[in-house]
Structure formats: structure tokens, C-alpha cells
Amino acid sequence: MAATDEGTPSIDHPLLEPDFLERRLYQLKLAGTAANDHTLVCLPTGLGKTTVSLLVTARRLDEAGGKSLMLAPTKPLVQQHADFYREALQIPDEEIVVFTGDVSPDDRAALWDDATVIMATPQVIENDLVGSRISLADVTHCTFDECHRATGDYAYNYIAERYHADATDPLVTGMSASPGGDEEAILEVCSNLGLREVEVMTEDDADVAEFTHDTDVEWERIQLPDDVIEIRDALNEVITERLEKLKELGVARSTQPDQSQKDLNRMRAELQKLINNDQSEGFKGMSVHAEVMKLRQAVTLVETQSVEALRRYFERQRNQARSSGASKASQRLVSDPRVREAMRRAESYDELHPKYRKTRMLLAETLGLEGGERVIIFTESRDTAEALTEFLDTSFDAKRFVGQGDREGSDGMTQKQQQEVLDDFRAGEFEVLVSTSVAEEGLDVPEVDLVLFYEPVPTAIRSIQRKGRTGRQAEGRVVVLMAEDTRDEAYFWISRRREKEMESELRELKGMANDLESELDDAQQSLEAFDTGASAGSRGEKSAPKSDTSSGSQEVSSQPGLQDFVGEATDSSDGSDEGDEGDKGDKGEAVDGDATGETDAVDEEAATVETHEPSAEGDAVEIVADQREMDANIARELSRREEIEIRLETLDVGDYVCSDRVVVERKSVADFVDSLVGGDRSVFEQVGAMARHYSRPVVIVEGEGLYEQRDVHPNAIRGALSSLAVDFGASILRSESEDDTTELLATIAKREQQLSNREVSVHGEKGAKTLSEQQEYVVSSIADVGPVTARSLLETFGTVEAVMIASEDELREADGVGEVTAERLREVIGSDYTGTGSAASSSANE
């Protein structure tokens, strides 16, 4: 938000730059509530949710001191917030820091201590909390931007739990234009973040209406040409045939190609049951199911995106089928004659897709005839974003805006590149931004004249986020392209229905401030939901939660604390309203007095507040976890325990270090079997490296169905387990689940450090293999004979060279080498090399 125009009323506050923030009554009302309780702030996109959080932050830092933490889901959004706060706050720029994965963990730990305001992605803060690098004890305001993400295992939930448990004087603000699709979803967000108030402003509110303009939503029906329909129908025919196979297995109820995702998920669950019951039909069915999913993606692309997007997808499928270790599903897909015919038709199709034609026409109307300046096009597919940008750039100045991840045939954009594109778009350097979902949430994209949905999205949240890119300062236009008789239409109507339901729920929630307590359970209201002290081995009992202000939620309408942001009354055309707002000051001051008394009470009990500050030396058991293990919940769960301290590092060997002699490699049953039959690094290599640096290597194999994975014979798995134990000296432990693994790690670490009085030591790099180990590695890689047979061969023949020139009869003289193994060895050693391309081509044609 730029500085206010001369004569426009501005907000005065000791920590705010003078004449920087325009005085908007609705923002002041929202900030007044959010400054006094944990609050969900719902405000349409583009109307200044960030300003509301800024006002609360300024007040908290002024009154309570400490630090402020603001979390946002993407790096560009974090950087955008940091730039805004540096402009708006009278705080030295170096005290407003950005924490993303681009900043090293050691640097973050050092920056945290001296920072006043921290802007961060949630994954980084989660890692730093789990690794005990930072403490939230003195964070007096925590903002969760785009808080509708606070569901499932998203990092927001863990951070909120830790914040309520660790902070001496916590205050949470959740912000979203679209917090959930129904009341249950919205209340889940409130529960997960510990929010007790809901403040909603809609475009119908008088205070908001003057800052918004009408946005017309139009939908354009697109008729697909016959050639495109024929490609789709050919693919659907294959889907029907594959579903017939699944129906024979009893998992599919219908063979209609337009199965819902819910039904497909149900089929997969049924197939998993067959696998768990050791039925080979389950594996075959799962492969067929994977093929159905690939075919459905192809149908979606040709129906709703473009033939060019389908061509790119087919090319990736061909490359996957030719690669080593390709799945049978990929190989069957590209070898089916009907799919091959669909590929040929897609490659020969040279007509302009009707969605392309309509897009070009709409841009010509908006940017040419109507004199518009900017357009955003949203699409679900990166392929479409790239192909459409190339197509439009011949007539308009267009640039793509995609995520950071690279993939085959498509380079992602770095954070710097993303920022440069947005800066150029704001400056009017180009007129058309073609974006995937990365630009939907919260980014300060400039006001645009047209938002074009290349396809409908089936969720209300994303639809609202996208539409909020227009109609902020002037009338805007939203157009949705729908291909007739495709899932486009289904998604459109689903989105419309859910959006209306959300708007209705928000209006209901707006009036339920007094009833919200009864909607949330008692544990949520007292914040006991964040107390894990009841579980064995977890944190101790917390201090009593702070009570609500004495006036309770009934005082919310009076906006306690509002005057903190208003300053002296300013003469203006709406002076009467300002006078009314000023009259509320006395009441607000009374509530502030109560709040001050409450703070004093909390300070008296501060000694009982549990935090995750490092424990005194010798008190805590330490476990070093590999940072790459954060995909699992194990380190997170261990960090919740009072008696365990987690340190995150990038480990050279193993996943967890429990002492100077114990290192643990954790593998799911699927990963364990995969590491036996393929992959970049076998389990034998991994455990061998562990054994070179730790005297007690441990392998935990986690999950059920070890002997039912990938059609690998149980004896082969038993042989691998035996080799790890006997040949490498590793202890093999089985666990049922992540929870079971968590308990095992805690038990091992306690025994080592408390009973055996050992310290934790992370040993150095993997180190070079000895000559003998290198020789064993070379021989064991031939025809996958494994380390035991490799040793036997080397002991028999003496050198790698002798093994290579031995005949089949001579090879059979070595222990453990039978006729089949000897024959396979000679085939690998003595056969002519045909080249990767020839082999792949041959494989694809089989």
C-alpha cells in the first residue's frame, strides 16, 4: 500500500510511518478485535488483510514488546510481506528478517535472536522448532496468512500448537479471504490454530463497499471440434477396457470412463486390501489402476486444456516407458494400439484449439477495443501455461508465471525470477500474465482488467482467490472458459455451489461471535487442545490458560482498543462517524485496563509456563535427525516431548543418530524392497557406510506387508535381512507404524544416553571405500549378485579380473553360485553392448 494522498486521513501510531496507511474504518475494526483475542480475520482479496495484521503487530510490539512472527505459504508472498512491513514500520530494516529455505539453518538461528519481526514460510519455522534452533517464548504476535491451509498435517498446525504451549503471552491472527467451504471446515481451522473469535467483512458491508467495485462473472461455453472428441473417445475406450479388468477383480462397480475421484480412491483402497492379504491379483489390479489414472489425465488435458498439452504429456509418458525401471503400467500405456493412434492424431493435429481462439479474442477486446492494461490468465496445467504463453506472445506481450520445481521438459522459476516477473507486471512492462496456481494466494498482483479462468476450478477457495485479482479499484471482469460436455462443466457448477455455500457460512459466522464458544469444544476454548501433557513421556503440565477479558465476547462489537490506531480525530467529510468511533474510546480503555490486569496475573505465573528452551545439560536426551526425514512425523512427535531434544542436520549416513555408536536407518517396507531391486543406492551400501562409522548400526523396517511388495519372493527378502544382520552386523528392528518407530527411537536414545551414559556424536563424512570394499561393490553389481556372493567369488578367484574371465563351470565352483547365477553372470559379462537407445526402443516395443 502506497503512502496516503494529501488530505486523506491516515493512521497514527508510534511504530507506524506517518501518513503511510490510509485510514479505513473496516480495517481498524478488524484490528481492534484481533488485538484482544485469537482471531480469524476474513476479508475479500485485495482489501488489506495484511494491513490488519500490521496494525495488530504494531500495537503488540508497542505494548507487550517481544517479537512478531508472520507466516505465509510461499517464498514470493513472504518477501512481499517483508517489503511492506519495512516500508510501514518505524523499525530498522535489519530487524525485519526473512526466513525461507534459502537462508541456512545456522544463519536463521543467529538472525532470530536479534530480529523484531520475522517473515517466514511455515516449513522453515517448523524445522527450526523441531531442531530446537529457535524459541517462541517471546513471540507476542503470530500471524498465519492464508490460514485456510491449517488442515491435515500442514506445518501451520504444529507451529500453532507449539506457539500456544511455549509463548509467555501469545496472540494469534489467522487471515484468509476464503477460510473453508463450510462451517465444519472453518471451525477446524479455528480449532487447529487456537482461534476464539471470527471477524468477517464482506463486500456487502458499508465500510467495505466504498473500496470495491462490481465484478461481472461470465462463462463462455466452448464446443470441442470433432478431431479432438475422437482423440478423447479413443482414450476413453481404453479406460473402459481397463475398468472391466478391475470390475472382474470386484473392485470397480462401473466401467464408465468418467469415474469420480472418490470412486477411484475407493478402488485403490480395495486393491490394497488384496495386497495386504497376499493376493497376487492386488498387484496386477494396482498396475491397471495406475494405467487408468494416467489415461484419465490424458483425457482431462485434451478435453479441458489443449492438444499441445496432450502432446507434451504423451512425450513424457514415452520417455518414462523407455527409462530403466519403468513400470508395467507405463509400458502398457504407450504400447496399446489405440493410445498410439491417439498419440499420432495429437501429433498431426494442426488446428487452433477453440480455447486458444477464444482467449486471443478476449484479450483483443480487453487490451485493444476497451483500452485495458493488464490481464491475468489462470490455468491448472504448466504445459498449458507455457504453450499458451508462446501462442499469445505473437500478438501480445505475455509472460508465464509458474512454480519453482523443475520437471521433464519444463524449467521452474526461481524466487528471483518470479519476483522480477511480478515487478515488471506491476510496472506495466508487459500486459498478459499466464499463471498456474502459484499466483492465486495473496500475492500483490496489480489491479487487472480481466481475470480469465482457462478452466473452472472445483474448489470455492481457489475460485475466490483467483477472482480477487480484479475489481479492487475499478470495475473488473472475470471470464471462465468451459468446454461443453466435459468435466469443465462439472467443476464449474461444483465451484459455484461451494462458493455460495462459503459466502453463506461466512455471513452466519459473522453473526455468531457470541455463539462461537459453544461451537468449539471445551478443550479448544481453554487451549487444552495444545496441551500434550496427558500422553506418556510428553511435556509436563502447562500453566492455567489465560481467561477471556472480563467483558467477554459481548464486548467485541465495541471494538476494544480501536483508539490505539486512530489517533486524534481528523476533520473530514465523515467526521460524525469518527466522533462516534471516538466515543467508544472510554469503553475500550476500560477493557484495556482489564487486559493489563490479566497480563499482570500471567506474569506472576510465568515461572510455570513450559517452553522449548534447551534443557539444562544432562537433563534432555538428544536425537540428531536427518533434515530429509521431515517428510515423516517422527521428528515432530519427538520434539513435543519434554525429555527429548531434536537436532536437525544433513546426515551423511543414516536417518537418526542416538549416540556415538548407534545410528538408525528407517525404511518403510516399500522403500526397503525398492532398495533391494533398484534405486540409486542399495540398502547394503547404506548400511555398509553406517557400519564404517558407527559400531551399532540399526535398520528399522516400518509397516506391514514386507513379503507382499513388488512380487519379490519372500526368501529374497529374508536373505537380505540375514545378510544385513550377519554380514554387516546391523540390528534389524520391525515397527508397525511411524508411532511405533517414534517409541523405538526414544527408547534407544534413552538407553544409550541415560543407562549407558553415552553422548551423541555425529561422525564425519562417509569416507572412501577400502580397496576390498570397492572390489566387492564392483562384483556385487554384476547381475545383482549381492555382497555375500561377491565375497565368495573374490575369495575363490582372488581378483575382479579373474572373476570376469572365469567360465560358467569355473564360476560354479564358488560357494553360493549355482547354474542360474553363473549363466546370468556370463551373460552380463560376455554379451555385446547394444546402447541405451536401442535397448529402450526394444523394451518399448515388447
Secondary structure, 3 states (H helix, E strand, C coil): CCCCCCCCCECCCCCECCCCCECCHHHHHHHHHHCCCCEEEECCCCCCHHHHHHHHHHHHHHHCCCEEEEECCCHHHHHHHHHHHHHHECCCHHHEEEECCCCCHHHHHHHHHHCCEEEECHHHHHHHHHCCCCCCCCEEEEEEECHHHCCCCCHHHHHHHHHHHHCCCCCEEEEECCCCCCHHHHHHHHHHHCCCEEEECCCCCHHHHCCCCCEEEEEEEECCCHHHHHHHHHHHHHHHHHHHHHHHCCCCCCCCCCCCHHHHHHHHHHHHHHHHCCCHHHHHHHHHHHHHHHHHHHHHHHHHCCHHHHHHHHHHHHHHHHCCCCCHHHHHHHHCHHHHHHHHHHHHCCCCCHHHHHHHHHHHHHHHHCCCCCEEEECCCHHHHHHHHHHHCCCCCEEEECCCCCECCECCCCHHHHHHHHHHHHCCCCCEEEECHHHCCCCCCCCECEEEECCCCCCHHHHHHHHCCECCCCCEEEEEEEECCCHHHHHHHHHHHHHHHHHHHHHHHHCCCCCHHHHCCHHHHCCHHHCCCCCCCCCCCCCCCCCCCCCHHHHHHHCCCCHHHHCCCCCCCCHHHHHHHHHCHHHHHHHHHHHHHHHHHHHHCHHHCCCCCCCCCCCCEEEEEEHHHHHCCHHHHHHCCCCEEEEEECCCCCCEECCCCEEEEEEEHHHHHHHHHCCCCCHHHHHHHHHHHCCEEEEEEECCCHHHCCCCCHHHHHHHHHHHHHCCCCEEEEECCHHHHHHHHHHHHHHHHHHCCCCCCCCCCCCCCCHHHHHHHHHHHHHHCCHHHHHHHHHHHCCHHHHHHCCHHHHCCCCCCCHHHHHHHHHHHHCCCCCHHHHHHHHHHC
